[in-house]
Amino acid sequence: MSGSGHIIKHLDSNDQIKNLTLSDTSQSLLNKTFKSEVNNFNDILVKKKLIKSEYVDNNDSLMMEILPFKNEEFDCVVSNLSMHWENDLLGALCQIKNVLKYDGVFIGALFGGETLYELRHKTALQLAETERKGGISPHISPMADFKDMGSLLSRAGFSLTTVDLDEIVVSYPTMLDLLEDVKNMGENNASLNAGVLNKDILLAADAIYRNCYGNDDQTIPATFQIIYLIGWRPHASQPKPLKRGSGKISLKEVIEEKNIDYEKKI
């Protein structure tokens, strides 16, 4: 996934890369990705491919993105902050596993479910809209839960999986500045049934946001939760756990011995 191309700016021919394929669901982003600011690509063959969305089984309400690659095509697939746009996250992970060569690795980062929780979880926008309209509309696209990502990688067929979490808190002068920044990032809500927010609701939401979460310096915090993923396509050469009951060393005895040594030092 190429996105806005931040990753490839740090690549060059010294990274032992021979072929690089950039792909995205947005043709405009794909066109902007490879420009003169990208480092030395003289020895790297670069391709671009658009990821298209298709309806599943002629179902007009179920759409998923189809990767335009053949099976076992890549040694490594990298996705940076774009998979939260996938309509079918498990399906996308399965496709990524299939296009990897055996013992190939997938490295990904995506926004987690606690991203912008100050806006989402029964505060700010929801309270302001409920008070003025008597109900709420979805204004932020659904995102993956950190607790589910390990099982999703396993269900997709990956081995040696790793899932990690990071939270980045950014301060903004007002909630309106936050929304403007999110829009400029291209991350505004794309739901078909997204409601319209008028000026009255936005001003009320800003006041609620500031009252609930405001910083001492009169700014407001915005939390971005980043989930990091690593998964390998299974191969016979990969390390595997021993059979249950085949261990020859008692963990209990090891712990007891270490406790005794620690007490002696004290």
N, C-alpha and C positions, 0 to 999 in steps of 0.2 A: 504494500500500500504506500503510495508516495505522499499523499496529503499535500502539505505546503512545501515539502522538500527539505525540511530542516536536517534530516539525517544525512542525506547524500551530500550536503555541503561539507561534511567532515570526512568524506571518503576520497581516496586517491589510489593510484595504481600500486602503491606500496602496501596496500591492505590485502594483496593476493587475490583480488577480485578480477575475474576475466570477463564475466557476463553479468550485466545488471539490467533487470527488467522493472520498470516503474509502472504501477497500475493504480487506478483510483476509479471511484464511481462518478467522479466529476471530470468532464472533459476539460473545463476551463482550468481547474487546478492542475490537471495533468499537463496542460500546455505551458503553465507557468513554472513548473517544477524544475525543468532542466534549462538553466540559463548560464550566462557567462560567469556568475559568481560561484558556480560549482567548481571545485578544485580540479586537479589534473586528471582527466579521463582519457588521455591519449591512448592508453593501452587497454581500455575497457570498452567492450561492445555494449552499447546502451540501447534498449528497446522500450517502447511505451505501449501499453495495452489498456483499453477501457473496460472496466467491469460493468456489465449490464445487469439490470434487474428483470426478472421474468416471473410471471404468475405460475404458481405451482398447481399442476393438475387442473388447469383451466379454472382455478378458483380465483375470482376477481378480488377477494379479500385477503389472499395470502400471497405475498410476493417475497422473493428471496434473490440475493445477488449470486450470479453464476461466474465463477473464476474462469477466464478464457485460456486455461493452460491444460496441458496434457498431464497425465499421471507420471510421477517420478521425474519431474522436470528440474527441480531446484535442490540445491544443497542447503539453502537457508531461506526462510521467509521471515520478513520483518514487517510488523504493523505498528505504527506509532500514532496513538490517539485518534483512531478512525473506526475501530470496530464497534463503538457504541452506536454507530449509525446502521449496523446490520439488522435487518428485519428478522433474520433467523441466525442467532449467534452460534448455536450448536451446529447448524448446517454449514456455516462458514468455517468453523474449526475443522469439521470433517473434510471439507474440500481442501483446506490448507494441508491437512495431514496427507491427503491423497496426492497432491502435487509435489510433495517432498520426496526426495530419494530416501531409500532405507538408511537409517541412522542420520537423516537430515534433521535440522533443528528449526523450530519456530520460536521467535522471540517477539513478544508483543507488549504493548502498553495501551490501556484504555481507561476512560473515566469510569469511576465506580459509583455505586448507588448513593453514597453520601456526598457526592459532588453538589455544591450549592444547596446544602441542606437548610441553610438559613432562609432560603427562598421557598423550599419545597415542603418541609415537614410541618404542616398546620400552622404556619406563621406567615408574616409578611403578605405575599400575594394572596394566599388562601383566605386569611382573615379579612383582608381588605375587600376581596371580591365577595365573600360570604355576607359581609355587613351591607354591601351596597346592591348586590344582585340576588341574594338569597341562595346562592350556589356557587360552585367553582367549575372551571374548565381547565383541561391540561395545558400547561404552558411550558413545561420542560419535558423533553423526551425521556422515556424510561431508560434506566441504565442497569448494568449488571451488578449483582451483589457479590461482595468479596468472598463470602462464605460458599458461594455456589461455583466459583471458577475452577477450583481443583477437581470437583466431580465432573464439570463440563469438559475439561481437558481429557480426563480419563474416559468419559463416554465417547469422546471423539476418536479415541484410539491412540492417544499419545502415551509415551512411557517416560519415566524419569522426570516427572513434572515438578515444577517449582512455581509457587505463587507468592508474591510479596506485595506489600502495600505501603504507600506513602501519601501524606497529606500536605498540600501546599496552601498556605493561607495568604491571600493577597488583600491589601487594604485599598478601599475606594472612597472618594469624597462623599458620594451618595449612591443610592441604589440605582438611580438612573444612569450614572456613569458605568456601573457594573453591567447593566443591561446593554448599554451601547457597546461596551467592550466585547461582550458575548456575541452580539450581532456582528461586529467587525471580525471576529474570529470565525464567522460562518457557522456558529453553533446555536443559532436561534432555533426555536421550535419548528419542526417541519410536519407536525401532526396534522392530518386532514381536518380534525375536529377541534383545532385550537381556537379558543375564544379570543375576542378582541378586548384589549385593556384600554379604557379611556383615561384621560388625565386625572380625574378624581380618584380612581382606583390606584393609579401609580403613585400619586402624592401620599395617599393614605398608607400604602404598602411601605413607602420609604420611611414614614414616621414610625410604623410598627417595627420595621427592620432595625432602625436606629435605637428604638427603645429596648428591644430584646437583646441585641447583639452589639450595639455601638461601642467603639473603643473610647478610651479616655481622651484621645486627641481629636475627637469628633468625626473620625472616619468610621467606616463599617468594614467588617471582615467578610471575605468570601472564600469558602473552603473548596478546594479542588482535590478530590480523592483519585489517586492514580493507582491502578492495579497492574502489576508487572507479571508477565506470564513467560514461562519457558517450557517447552515440551518437545520430545524427540520422537521421530517415527521409529517404531520398534525394529530391532535388528538383533540377530543371534549373538553378535559381538558385544552387546551392551551388558553391563553387570546386572545380575539378577539375585534376589534374596535367596538364601538357603531354605530348604524345606523345613517346615515347622517341626521342632523337636530334634533337629540335627545339631544344635549348638552343643559345644563341649565346655563352655565357660559359663559359670553361674553369675549373672549380673548382680544378684543379691550378695554373693561373696565378695565381688569386686568392690561394691559400695561399702560393705562392712570393713574391708581392709583399708580403704581410703579414709573412712571415719576414724579408725584406730590410729592410723598414721597422723591424722590431723590433731587428734586429742593428745598424742605424744608431743607434738610440736608446741602445743599450748602449755 
